[in-house]
Amino acid sequence: MIFIERMDQNLKKLKSQTANMLTIGNMAFGGAALMAAMNGAYSFSVLFIFIAAFLDRFDGIVARKLNQESALGKQLDSMSDIISFGVAPAILIYELALADFGIAGMVFTVIYISSGAFRLARFNISESNGYFTGLPITAAGTVLTLSYFGLYLFPSVFYMFLMLICSLLMISTFTLKKV
């Protein structure tokens, strides 16, 4: 009887942390993407960012489905997103296209990361109304990561403008309906 009660308690604890485990998985793959990019394994970096996006897509759904939404989960999700869709894609593109621009390449990279952090902070203090204000960092990071496949099609300067456009869209005040 004691064994069954303990198993039941453990399953309840596991269920209550399912969404947070998906979010931490997002963060782990974002960190792995960052390390892969810094070590020249760019294809792996892209793959890891897409896995992080997959996990990010489902952590909120799982939290709502299991009625486990929390302030902790919201903060953890934002910290995961800044790594997976802010820092990792920015460093990937910096390494591949912007490093040759020296300080200018660094500045555009930092502007992108800072804009993503601003966007997430604004999201965390706003009330949920069914709309996003500005481009979500997950969308910006995905666009930046997808641009990896255009490295041989576009000149390096294109990536400076892409980072700047994504940055401006993240901090802008236009609204998008959540899906």
CYANA upper distance limits for C-alpha pairs under 8 A (distance plus 0.5 A):
  1 MET  CA      5 GLU  CA      6.84
  2 ILE  CA      6 ARG  CA      6.67
  3 PHE  CA      7 MET  CA      6.64
  4 ILE  CA      8 ASP  CA      6.56
  5 GLU  CA      9 GLN  CA      6.69
  6 ARG  CA     10 ASN  CA      6.58
  7 MET  CA     11 LEU  CA      6.57
  8 ASP  CA     12 LYS  CA      6.71
  9 GLN  CA     13 LYS  CA      6.74
 10 ASN  CA     14 LEU  CA      6.58
 11 LEU  CA     15 LYS  CA      6.52
 12 LYS  CA     16 SER  CA      6.62
 13 LYS  CA     17 GLN  CA      6.97
 14 LEU  CA     18 THR  CA      6.67
 15 LYS  CA     66 LEU  CA      8.18
 16 SER  CA     66 LEU  CA      8.16
 16 SER  CA     68 GLN  CA      6.74
 17 GLN  CA     21 MET  CA      6.58
 17 GLN  CA     68 GLN  CA      8.42
 18 THR  CA     22 LEU  CA      6.92
 18 THR  CA     62 VAL  CA      7.88
 18 THR  CA     63 ALA  CA      8.09
 19 ALA  CA     23 THR  CA      6.79
 19 ALA  CA     58 PHE  CA      8.50
 19 ALA  CA     59 ASP  CA      5.26
 19 ALA  CA     60 GLY  CA      7.31
 19 ALA  CA     62 VAL  CA      6.10
 19 ALA  CA     63 ALA  CA      5.64
 19 ALA  CA     68 GLN  CA      8.01
 19 ALA  CA     73 GLY  CA      8.21
 20 ASN  CA     24 ILE  CA      6.60
 20 ASN  CA     59 ASP  CA      7.59
 20 ASN  CA     73 GLY  CA      6.61
 20 ASN  CA     76 LEU  CA      8.10
 21 MET  CA     25 GLY  CA      6.59
 22 LEU  CA     26 ASN  CA      6.76
 22 LEU  CA     55 LEU  CA      6.29
 22 LEU  CA     56 ASP  CA      7.73
 22 LEU  CA     58 PHE  CA      8.03
 22 LEU  CA     59 ASP  CA      5.93
 23 THR  CA     27 MET  CA      6.85
 23 THR  CA     55 LEU  CA      7.28
 23 THR  CA     56 ASP  CA      6.81
 23 THR  CA     59 ASP  CA      6.40
 23 THR  CA     73 GLY  CA      8.47
 23 THR  CA     76 LEU  CA      7.50
 23 THR  CA     77 ASP  CA      6.32
 23 THR  CA     80 SER  CA      7.20
 24 ILE  CA     28 ALA  CA      6.53
 24 ILE  CA     76 LEU  CA      8.28
 24 ILE  CA     80 SER  CA      7.50
 25 GLY  CA     29 PHE  CA      6.66
 25 GLY  CA     52 ALA  CA      7.59
 25 GLY  CA     55 LEU  CA      7.36
 26 ASN  CA     30 GLY  CA      6.62
 26 ASN  CA     51 ILE  CA      7.89
 26 ASN  CA     52 ALA  CA      4.72
 26 ASN  CA     53 ALA  CA      7.53
 26 ASN  CA     55 LEU  CA      5.97
 26 ASN  CA     56 ASP  CA      6.44
 26 ASN  CA     80 SER  CA      6.71
 26 ASN  CA     81 ASP  CA      8.26
 26 ASN  CA     84 SER  CA      7.45
 27 MET  CA     31 GLY  CA      6.62
 27 MET  CA     52 ALA  CA      7.54
 27 MET  CA     79 MET  CA      8.22
 27 MET  CA     80 SER  CA      4.90
 27 MET  CA     81 ASP  CA      7.71
 27 MET  CA     83 ILE  CA      7.06
 27 MET  CA     84 SER  CA      6.74
 28 ALA  CA     32 ALA  CA      6.63
 28 ALA  CA     52 ALA  CA      8.43
 29 PHE  CA     33 ALA  CA      6.48
 29 PHE  CA     48 PHE  CA      5.77
 29 PHE  CA     49 ILE  CA      7.05
 29 PHE  CA     51 ILE  CA      7.29
 29 PHE  CA     52 ALA  CA      5.89
 29 PHE  CA     84 SER  CA      7.65
 30 GLY  CA     34 LEU  CA      6.74
 30 GLY  CA     48 PHE  CA      7.02
 30 GLY  CA     49 ILE  CA      6.31
 30 GLY  CA     52 ALA  CA      6.55
 30 GLY  CA     80 SER  CA      7.86
 30 GLY  CA     83 ILE  CA      6.06
 30 GLY  CA     84 SER  CA      4.34
 30 GLY  CA     85 PHE  CA      7.98
 30 GLY  CA     88 ALA  CA      6.71
 31 GLY  CA     35 MET  CA      6.78
 31 GLY  CA     83 ILE  CA      7.07
 31 GLY  CA     84 SER  CA      7.40
 31 GLY  CA     88 ALA  CA      7.73
 32 ALA  CA     36 ALA  CA      6.49
 32 ALA  CA     45 SER  CA      7.66
 32 ALA  CA     48 PHE  CA      7.19
 33 ALA  CA     37 ALA  CA      6.61
 33 ALA  CA     44 PHE  CA      7.32
 33 ALA  CA     45 SER  CA      4.49
 33 ALA  CA     46 VAL  CA      7.36
 33 ALA  CA     47 LEU  CA      8.22
 33 ALA  CA     48 PHE  CA      5.63
 33 ALA  CA     49 ILE  CA      6.44
 33 ALA  CA     84 SER  CA      8.03
 33 ALA  CA     88 ALA  CA      6.43
 34 LEU  CA     38 MET  CA      6.78
 34 LEU  CA     45 SER  CA      7.13
 34 LEU  CA     87 VAL  CA      7.72
 34 LEU  CA     88 ALA  CA      5.05
 34 LEU  CA     89 PRO  CA      8.25
 34 LEU  CA     91 ILE  CA      7.39
 34 LEU  CA     92 LEU  CA      7.77
 35 MET  CA     39 ASN  CA      6.70
 35 MET  CA     45 SER  CA      8.27
 36 ALA  CA     40 GLY  CA      6.74
 36 ALA  CA     41 ALA  CA      5.37
 36 ALA  CA     42 TYR  CA      6.84
 36 ALA  CA     44 PHE  CA      6.80
 36 ALA  CA     45 SER  CA      5.66
 37 ALA  CA     41 ALA  CA      6.04
 37 ALA  CA     42 TYR  CA      5.62
 37 ALA  CA     44 PHE  CA      8.35
 37 ALA  CA     45 SER  CA      5.98
 37 ALA  CA     88 ALA  CA      8.10
 37 ALA  CA     91 ILE  CA      7.30
 37 ALA  CA     92 LEU  CA      5.73
 37 ALA  CA     95 GLU  CA      7.72
 38 MET  CA     91 ILE  CA      7.99
 38 MET  CA     92 LEU  CA      8.11
 38 MET  CA     95 GLU  CA      7.93
 41 ALA  CA     45 SER  CA      6.84
 42 TYR  CA     46 VAL  CA      6.80
 42 TYR  CA     92 LEU  CA      7.40
 43 SER  CA     47 LEU  CA      6.76
 44 PHE  CA     48 PHE  CA      6.52
 45 SER  CA     49 ILE  CA      6.72
 45 SER  CA     88 ALA  CA      8.34
 45 SER  CA     92 LEU  CA      7.77
 46 VAL  CA     50 PHE  CA      6.86
 46 VAL  CA    145 THR  CA      6.80
 46 VAL  CA    148 TYR  CA      8.29
 47 LEU  CA     51 ILE  CA      6.79
 48 PHE  CA     52 ALA  CA      6.61
 49 ILE  CA     53 ALA  CA      6.70
 49 ILE  CA     84 SER  CA      6.58
 49 ILE  CA     85 PHE  CA      7.81
 49 ILE  CA     88 ALA  CA      7.93
 49 ILE  CA     89 PRO  CA      8.05
 49 ILE  CA    142 THR  CA      8.41
 49 ILE  CA    145 THR  CA      8.04
 50 PHE  CA     54 PHE  CA      6.75
 50 PHE  CA    142 THR  CA      8.11
 51 ILE  CA     55 LEU  CA      6.81
 52 ALA  CA     56 ASP  CA      6.51
 52 ALA  CA     84 SER  CA      6.93
 53 ALA  CA     57 ARG  CA      6.57
 53 ALA  CA     84 SER  CA      8.28
 53 ALA  CA    138 THR  CA      7.64
 53 ALA  CA    142 THR  CA      8.31
 54 PHE  CA     58 PHE  CA      7.23
 55 LEU  CA     59 ASP  CA      6.71
 56 ASP  CA     60 GLY  CA      7.86
 56 ASP  CA     77 ASP  CA      8.30
 56 ASP  CA     81 ASP  CA      8.46
 57 ARG  CA     61 ILE  CA      7.84
 58 PHE  CA     62 VAL  CA      6.50
 59 ASP  CA     63 ALA  CA      6.63
 60 GLY  CA     64 ARG  CA      6.67
 60 GLY  CA     69 GLU  CA      8.26
 61 ILE  CA     65 LYS  CA      6.52
 62 VAL  CA     66 LEU  CA      6.47
 62 VAL  CA     68 GLN  CA      8.49
 63 ALA  CA     67 ASN  CA      6.26
 63 ALA  CA     68 GLN  CA      5.17
 63 ALA  CA     69 GLU  CA      5.65
 64 ARG  CA     68 GLN  CA      6.65
 64 ARG  CA     69 GLU  CA      6.50
 69 GLU  CA     73 GLY  CA      7.05
 69 GLU  CA     74 LYS  CA      8.23
 70 SER  CA     74 LYS  CA      6.85
 71 ALA  CA     75 GLN  CA      6.78
 72 LEU  CA     76 LEU  CA      6.51
 73 GLY  CA     77 ASP  CA      6.45
 74 LYS  CA     78 SER  CA      6.89
 74 LYS  CA    124 ASN  CA      7.72
 75 GLN  CA     79 MET  CA      6.81
 75 GLN  CA    124 ASN  CA      7.70
 76 LEU  CA     80 SER  CA      6.65
 77 ASP  CA     81 ASP  CA      6.58
 78 SER  CA     82 ILE  CA      6.74
 78 SER  CA    120 LEU  CA      6.53
 78 SER  CA    121 ALA  CA      8.46
 78 SER  CA    124 ASN  CA      8.29
 79 MET  CA     83 ILE  CA      7.15
 80 SER  CA     84 SER  CA      6.56
 81 ASP  CA     85 PHE  CA      5.83
 81 ASP  CA     86 GLY  CA      7.23
 81 ASP  CA    137 ILE  CA      7.64
 81 ASP  CA    138 THR  CA      7.35
 82 ILE  CA     86 GLY  CA      5.03
 82 ILE  CA     87 VAL  CA      6.70
 82 ILE  CA    113 ILE  CA      8.10
 82 ILE  CA    116 GLY  CA      7.12
 82 ILE  CA    117 ALA  CA      6.76
 82 ILE  CA    120 LEU  CA      8.20
 82 ILE  CA    137 ILE  CA      8.16
 83 ILE  CA     87 VAL  CA      5.46
 83 ILE  CA     88 ALA  CA      6.41
 84 SER  CA     88 ALA  CA      5.94
 84 SER  CA     89 PRO  CA      7.75
 84 SER  CA    141 GLY  CA      8.23
 85 PHE  CA     89 PRO  CA      6.43
 85 PHE  CA    137 ILE  CA      6.57
 85 PHE  CA    138 THR  CA      5.98
 85 PHE  CA    140 ALA  CA      7.76
 85 PHE  CA    141 GLY  CA      4.76
 85 PHE  CA    142 THR  CA      7.46
 86 GLY  CA     90 ALA  CA      6.65
 86 GLY  CA    112 TYR  CA      7.71
 86 GLY  CA    113 ILE  CA      5.69
 86 GLY  CA    116 GLY  CA      6.34
 86 GLY  CA    117 ALA  CA      8.11
 86 GLY  CA    137 ILE  CA      7.33
 86 GLY  CA    141 GLY  CA      6.61
 87 VAL  CA     91 ILE  CA      6.51
 87 VAL  CA    113 ILE  CA      6.42
 88 ALA  CA     92 LEU  CA      6.59
 89 PRO  CA     93 ILE  CA      6.68
 89 PRO  CA    141 GLY  CA      6.37
 89 PRO  CA    142 THR  CA      8.43
 89 PRO  CA    144 LEU  CA      6.69
 89 PRO  CA    145 THR  CA      6.11
 90 ALA  CA     94 TYR  CA      6.43
 90 ALA  CA    109 THR  CA      6.26
 90 ALA  CA    112 TYR  CA      7.54
 90 ALA  CA    113 ILE  CA      7.42
 90 ALA  CA    141 GLY  CA      8.42
 90 ALA  CA    144 LEU  CA      8.05
 90 ALA  CA    163 MET  CA      8.50
 91 ILE  CA     95 GLU  CA      6.41
 91 ILE  CA    109 THR  CA      7.82
 92 LEU  CA     96 LEU  CA      6.78
 92 LEU  CA    145 THR  CA      8.30
 93 ILE  CA     97 ALA  CA      6.10
 93 ILE  CA     98 LEU  CA      7.11
 93 ILE  CA    144 LEU  CA      7.97
 93 ILE  CA    145 THR  CA      8.21
 93 ILE  CA    148 TYR  CA      7.76
 93 ILE  CA    159 TYR  CA      7.88
 94 TYR  CA     98 LEU  CA      4.91
 94 TYR  CA     99 ALA  CA      5.97
 94 TYR  CA    105 GLY  CA      7.29
 94 TYR  CA    106 MET  CA      7.93
 94 TYR  CA    109 THR  CA      7.08
 95 GLU  CA     99 ALA  CA      6.08
 97 ALA  CA    151 LEU  CA      8.32
 97 ALA  CA    156 SER  CA      5.57
 97 ALA  CA    157 VAL  CA      8.31
 97 ALA  CA    159 TYR  CA      7.23
 98 LEU  CA    102 GLY  CA      7.95
 98 LEU  CA    105 GLY  CA      5.17
 98 LEU  CA    106 MET  CA      7.90
 98 LEU  CA    156 SER  CA      7.15
 98 LEU  CA    157 VAL  CA      8.20
 98 LEU  CA    159 TYR  CA      7.72
 98 LEU  CA    160 MET  CA      7.55
 99 ALA  CA    105 GLY  CA      6.28
 99 ALA  CA    106 MET  CA      7.75
100 ASP  CA    105 GLY  CA      7.76
101 PHE  CA    105 GLY  CA      5.36
101 PHE  CA    106 MET  CA      8.39
102 GLY  CA    106 MET  CA      7.01
103 ILE  CA    107 VAL  CA      6.57
104 ALA  CA    108 PHE  CA      6.79
105 GLY  CA    109 THR  CA      6.72
105 GLY  CA    160 MET  CA      7.59
106 MET  CA    110 VAL  CA      6.64
107 VAL  CA    111 ILE  CA      6.56
108 PHE  CA    112 TYR  CA      6.76
108 PHE  CA    160 MET  CA      6.85
108 PHE  CA    163 MET  CA      7.11
108 PHE  CA    164 LEU  CA      7.13
109 THR  CA    113 ILE  CA      6.89
109 THR  CA    163 MET  CA      7.61
110 VAL  CA    114 SER  CA      6.44
111 ILE  CA    115 SER  CA      6.46
111 ILE  CA    164 LEU  CA      7.97
111 ILE  CA    167 SER  CA      7.33
112 TYR  CA    116 GLY  CA      6.71
112 TYR  CA    163 MET  CA      6.46
112 TYR  CA    164 LEU  CA      7.20
112 TYR  CA    166 CYS  CA      7.71
112 TYR  CA    167 SER  CA      5.45
113 ILE  CA    117 ALA  CA      6.81
114 SER  CA    118 PHE  CA      6.65
115 SER  CA    119 ARG  CA      6.57
115 SER  CA    167 SER  CA      5.85
115 SER  CA    168 LEU  CA      7.99
115 SER  CA    170 MET  CA      6.89
115 SER  CA    171 ILE  CA      6.56
116 GLY  CA    120 LEU  CA      6.73
116 GLY  CA    137 ILE  CA      6.20
116 GLY  CA    167 SER  CA      7.49
116 GLY  CA    170 MET  CA      6.97
116 GLY  CA    171 ILE  CA      8.22
117 ALA  CA    121 ALA  CA      6.64
118 PHE  CA    122 ARG  CA      6.62
118 PHE  CA    171 ILE  CA      7.47
119 ARG  CA    123 PHE  CA      6.70
119 ARG  CA    134 GLY  CA      7.88
119 ARG  CA    136 PRO  CA      7.81
119 ARG  CA    137 ILE  CA      7.62
119 ARG  CA    170 MET  CA      6.36
119 ARG  CA    171 ILE  CA      6.21
120 LEU  CA    124 ASN  CA      6.66
120 LEU  CA    137 ILE  CA      7.87
121 ALA  CA    125 ILE  CA      7.02
122 ARG  CA    126 SER  CA      6.76
123 PHE  CA    132 PHE  CA      8.39
123 PHE  CA    133 THR  CA      8.20
130 GLY  CA    177 LYS  CA      6.60
130 GLY  CA    178 LYS  CA      6.08
131 TYR  CA    175 THR  CA      6.51
131 TYR  CA    176 LEU  CA      5.81
131 TYR  CA    177 LYS  CA      4.87
131 TYR  CA    178 LYS  CA      5.69
132 PHE  CA    136 PRO  CA      7.50
132 PHE  CA    175 THR  CA      5.87
132 PHE  CA    176 LEU  CA      5.50
132 PHE  CA    177 LYS  CA      6.73
132 PHE  CA    178 LYS  CA      6.82
133 THR  CA    172 SER  CA      7.80
133 THR  CA    173 THR  CA      5.86
133 THR  CA    174 PHE  CA      6.16
133 THR  CA    175 THR  CA      5.03
133 THR  CA    176 LEU  CA      7.02
134 GLY  CA    169 LEU  CA      6.29
134 GLY  CA    170 MET  CA      5.27
134 GLY  CA    171 ILE  CA      6.22
134 GLY  CA    172 SER  CA      5.41
134 GLY  CA    173 THR  CA      5.64
134 GLY  CA    174 PHE  CA      5.82
134 GLY  CA    175 THR  CA      6.44
134 GLY  CA    176 LEU  CA      7.79
135 LEU  CA    139 ALA  CA      7.21
135 LEU  CA    140 ALA  CA      7.23
135 LEU  CA    166 CYS  CA      8.28
135 LEU  CA    169 LEU  CA      5.85
135 LEU  CA    170 MET  CA      4.88
135 LEU  CA    171 ILE  CA      7.96
135 LEU  CA    172 SER  CA      8.04
135 LEU  CA    176 LEU  CA      8.15
136 PRO  CA    140 ALA  CA      6.97
136 PRO  CA    170 MET  CA      6.71
137 ILE  CA    141 GLY  CA      6.35
137 ILE  CA    170 MET  CA      7.11
138 THR  CA    142 THR  CA      6.53
139 ALA  CA    143 VAL  CA      6.66
140 ALA  CA    144 LEU  CA      6.66
140 ALA  CA    166 CYS  CA      6.15
140 ALA  CA    167 SER  CA      8.46
140 ALA  CA    170 MET  CA      7.90
141 GLY  CA    145 THR  CA      6.49
142 THR  CA    146 LEU  CA      6.46
143 VAL  CA    147 SER  CA      6.71
144 LEU  CA    148 TYR  CA      7.70
144 LEU  CA    162 LEU  CA      7.95
144 LEU  CA    163 MET  CA      7.82
146 LEU  CA    150 GLY  CA      8.29
147 SER  CA    151 LEU  CA      7.45
150 GLY  CA    154 PHE  CA      6.54
151 LEU  CA    155 PRO  CA      8.00
151 LEU  CA    156 SER  CA      8.26
154 PHE  CA    158 PHE  CA      6.77
155 PRO  CA    159 TYR  CA      8.20
156 SER  CA    160 MET  CA      7.82
157 VAL  CA    161 PHE  CA      7.27
158 PHE  CA    162 LEU  CA      6.63
159 TYR  CA    163 MET  CA      6.53
160 MET  CA    164 LEU  CA      6.75
161 PHE  CA    165 ILE  CA      6.48
162 LEU  CA    166 CYS  CA      6.60
163 MET  CA    167 SER  CA      6.53
164 LEU  CA    168 LEU  CA      6.66
165 ILE  CA    169 LEU  CA      6.61
166 CYS  CA    170 MET  CA      6.65
167 SER  CA    171 ILE  CA      7.01
168 LEU  CA    172 SER  CA      6.42
